[in-house]
Amino acid sequence: MTGAITKPEYWLTALGFTVVLTFALLLFGRSLQDNDSVTLDNDSNQYIIDYTNQMKIAKINETAMDELDETNITNPVLSVIGAIPLVEDALGLFKLIGNALSGLWTFFSIVFSLPSFFISTFGFDLEGTKFIVNVIGNILFIAGTIMLVRLGK
């Protein structure tokens, strides 16, 4: 365990597990809220609503529910030019690079907003200071990672 704690795979796995677990708990809470045989108090309902709004702000729901058919809009000019194999390969390369950069940007934006997301799940209102909390949280995370890597050496 002590050797694994200095490896980034350990932290990425822990972070991934935490995100999956919190998302699963949100879905469980939403199913309880929609169930007629279960009665939740006002605090629980408000917490689930706030948590759902945080997920909407982070655009996690839209990303997970995004259908490929909705985003696949054909351009008539590109479909005619795309019939040429060399142009099709070049356009495919640009689309592949664009999708990779878009996915990378989405990953970084979700990771950047994780500190304020975790703090707001405890019920704190961070509307005015969310950016500052995210910056300080990410700086502390990077500093901690560097410290752990240096301690591991």
N, C-alpha and C positions, 0 to 999 in steps of 0.2 A: 504493500500500500504506500509506503513512504517513497518508493521509487516511481510509482505511478502518478503520484500527486504532482510531480514536476513535469510531467509530459502534457503537451497540449491536447492530446487525444482524450485524456481523462476529463479535462475541463469542458471540452466540446461535447463529450458524451453526457456529462452531468447537466450542462446547459440545455442540451436537446431533450433529455429526460424531463427536466423541469418544465420546459415549454410544452411538451406533449402532455404532461400530467395536469398542468394548469388549464390547458385547452380542453382536456377530457373532463375536468371538474366543471368547467363552464358549461359544456354540453349537458352534463348530468344535471346541473342546476337549472338549465333551461328546460330540460324534460320534466323536472319536478314542478317547475312553474307552470308548464302547459298542462300538467295532469290535473284532472278535476277531483280525484280522490285524495290529493295531497293539499294541505293548507299550510302556506308559509306565512310567517309574520311579516310586518312591513319592512323591518330592517333587512331581512333576507331577500325580499323582493327588490328593494332598492339596491342592495349590494349586487345582485345578479344583473340588474339593469345597468348600473355603473360599469360593471365588469364587461358587459356586452358592448357598451359604448366605447370603452377603451380598446376593445378588439376591432371595432369599426374604425376608430381613429388610426390604429396601426395597419388597417387594411388587410388583416389576416383572413377575415371571412371572404372578402372579395377575391383574394388570391387563391384561396382553397376552392371556392365555388366557380372560378372562372372556367368557362367552357371554351374549348378550342374553336368551335364553330362560330362563336360570336366575334372572336378576334381575327378570324381568317376571312378578310375582305379582299376580294380579287380586284386588281387594277387591270382594266382592259388593255392598256398600253403595255404593261409589264407582261401580261399573258401572251401577247403577240411577239414581243421581243424575247420573252423567255423560251420560246420554241427553239431558238438557236442554242445548241448545246454549250458553246463557250460562254455566251451571255448568261445562260441559266446557271452554269457553275459559278460565275462571278457574282451574280445576284444571290445565289445560295450562300456563298461565302460571306457576303455582307450581312445577309439576314442572320446567319449563324453567329457572327461576331456581335451583331446588334442584340440578339437574344441573350448571348452570354453576358454582355455588359449590362443589359437590363436586369437580368437575374442577379448579377453581382451587386448592382446598385440597390435592388430590393433587399438583398440579404444584409448589406451594410446599414440600410435605413431601419430595418427591423432590429438589428443588433444595437444600433445607436439608441433606439427608444426603449430598450429593455430595462435600464435602471429606473426610469420614471414609471414604467409599467408595473414593475415589481413593487415599488413603493406605493403606488396608487391602489394596488390590490389590498393593502392593509387599511385602506379607508382614508388616506390622507389626500387632501385636495391640493394638487400641484399645478393648477391651470396657469398661474403666472410665472412659475419657476421651473417648468418642465424642461426647457432647454438647458438651463444651468445645472439642474440635477443630472441630466444625461451627460453633459460635458464632464462634470466632476466625477461621476460614476465611471465613465469610460477611461478617464485619465487614471483613476485609482486602479481600475482593472488592468490596464496596460502596465502600470508601475508594479503591481503585485505579480503579474506574469513575468516581468523582467527579473524581479527579485527572486522568484521561485526558480527560474532558469539558472540564475547565477548561484543560488544555493545548491542546485543540483550538480553544478560543475564542481 
